[in-house]
Amino acid sequence: MFEPTIKDIARICGVGVSTVSRAINNHPDINLETKEKIMNTIKEYGYVPNNSARNLKRVDAKAIAVLVKGISNPFFTSMIKVIEEECKKKHYSMELSHIESDEDEVDVALKVVKEKRLRGIIFLGGLFSHSDEKLQKLTVPFVFSTAGSVPENISRSQYSNIGVDDRRESAKLIDYLVQQGHKEIAILVAEAEGESIGKLRLDGYKDALRANHITIRNELICNTREDISHFSLENGYLTTKKLIESKEPFTALFAVSDTLAIGAMRALLDEGMKVPQDVSVVGYDGIEMANYVNPRLTTVKQPVEEIAKATIKLLFDIISGKKDHQHMTFEASLVEGESTRALNKLETTR
């Protein structure tokens, strides 16, 4: 796989290495047209400037990176702990990086690989719509964890993915609410654009409504705010307040993460609404906090420890050449708490 150096960029652009260096470092002593040509070439060939060259001998090459998109979601905290413990057993170090919601995780990975001289990468959260061409620029093995399904546009020989089937598990949760008599079911969804966990869970919500012959009402599809952390308690609270203020009727609320659901329950309480007497609330993930809120949250519990251990084991097996890329789907489970109730016949027919 071609991994360009600064000399390659200089040769392609027909300039000297020092000129490329000036362009990268935004030096004023360079023609703007030349600088633009160099920067476009760098982007096209995926060149990552190595700012740590003089420190290479001191860098421990036995390291993997864990790139987390959605660091505010406590679901990832327990996964990171397991991965770190497994790395220590193998005498590997773990480089943890938080990716902002507007950052491209593969672009970040390309830079981290160059800077840290990694052996492998684990992606937690984020989007799954990257092209083969872009993924091929990564020169180390990588695993999409917490991703039970990845779009068909990516060659399955280029990556590994491990997780639950978010779309299917989401549909099962909505079926559960429908069986309790709920038809007016709202959803709080984060990152609904592109191929993301939020989008998959929204698709499952829609699948279940269609299968149960319930009209999908766009008024009850509530996207979280873009200006604050997408899966945070605050976003669940503020998005639910907006839903309540809209006066749209709903008897149940599905939040695509437990943190959003817990924030939603607080908003309902502040508006004088009781859970589950007035509104049933369900979440997704099965974080520890869900057991300690009042009422206890009904949620889809992901097998966090199993997913984390399978993820790091697979990555080490690929690094050592024992295995090729794998695609694993785990089963989630419904944990019935105290945040839902079945409607009686009168309430169902209103």
ABEGO torsion letter per residue (X at the ends): XBBBBAAAAAAAAGBBAAAAAAAAAGBABBBAAAAAAAAAAAAAAGBBBBAAAAAAAABBABBBBBBBBGAABAAAAAAAAAAAAAAAAAGBBBBBBBBBAABBAAAAAAAAAAAAGBABBBBBEEBAABBAAAAAABABBBBBBGBABBBAABBAAABBBBEBBAAAAAAAAAAAAAAAGBABBBBBBBGABEBBAAAAAAAAAAAAAAAAGBBBBAAABBBBBAABBAABAAAAAAAAAAAAAAGBBBABBBBABAAAAAAAAAAAAAAGBBOAAABBBBBBGGBAAAAABOBBBBBBBBBAAAAAAAAAAAAAAAAAGABBBBBBBBBBBBBBBAABBBBBAAAAAX
